[in-house]
């Protein structure tokens, strides 16, 4: 669980409607009225991350303390543990592995969110808080989990936060492995170690 204590607030006197905030928000909490040249924050979707504030070229967005903080988080439902664990391992994560260090979100929580209907990174972020710290690194685990679940999410229109999948150790072609084998790279050995981590027994039963 994560407590959301902050809220993005737009200063209408400074906002020019450039839409940068729309494009960097990990939960799609900001929508700009292009005719009015003004951004608006949907408070219930705002996770309190500073992405919009940091990137606004006009300094028109400020983070303020919410009057009523609220908690977000996804619990693994009774009877879903096997499916959650299977999804994590299919994406090559251990269920208890941290996939977002900023928020402390584990792979099993993100997997549970997907199984409970979150089929885009933005919806997973909204439910779990993942990617609402630095807003950068943990997009990859979400994409891997969605792929493993058979979900082909489309990037938000005009969004800047979608960078596509990066290569993992399991994706390296055999030709590349052979090419660099004599230079001290041990891809297969690395994969063997990673597989042991992924398939290690869970502490929670």
C-alpha positions, 0 to 999 in steps of 0.5 A: 500500500502507498499513501498519496499525500500530494496533488498537482495544482495548475496555476491558470495565470501561468499555464500556456496549454503546451500539453507537456504535462499530459504527456509525462503523467504516468496515470494520465491525470492531466488533460489540457483544453487546447482551446482554453490553453489550460491544463486540468488535473483529475485529482482522483487519478493524480498519484502525487509524483512530480513529473508534471511539476518538474517538466512544466516550462512555465513553472505553472504546476506545483505540488501541494499537500492533499487535505485528504490523503488516500491509499492505493495498492492491490492485494493478491486475492484469495485463490489467485496466488498461483495465477499471480506467481505463474504470470510473474515467472512467465515474465521472468520475475520472482513474485516477491521481486521489487519492480519499482524501488521508488514505491516499493512495488513488487512483481506480484502486486503488478501482476495482480493488478493485471489479472484484476483488469489493469491492461495498460501501464497507466492503469497499473500505475494508478492502482499500485503506484508503480512508476510514480517515483522517478517515473522512468525505470519501472515501465519495463517490468510493466511491459514485460508483465503485460506481454506475459499476460498476452496483453498488447497495450497501445501507448497513449496518444502523444505520450512521451513516457512510452519507450518500448521494450528493452532487451533482457538477457533472455532476448539476446540472439545466439549469434550475439552470444557467440560473437562476444563469448571470447570477450569475457561475456557469459550470457548463458551463465548469467541466464542460468543464475537469473533463472534460479532467482526467478524460480526460487521458492516464495517466502509467502504461502 
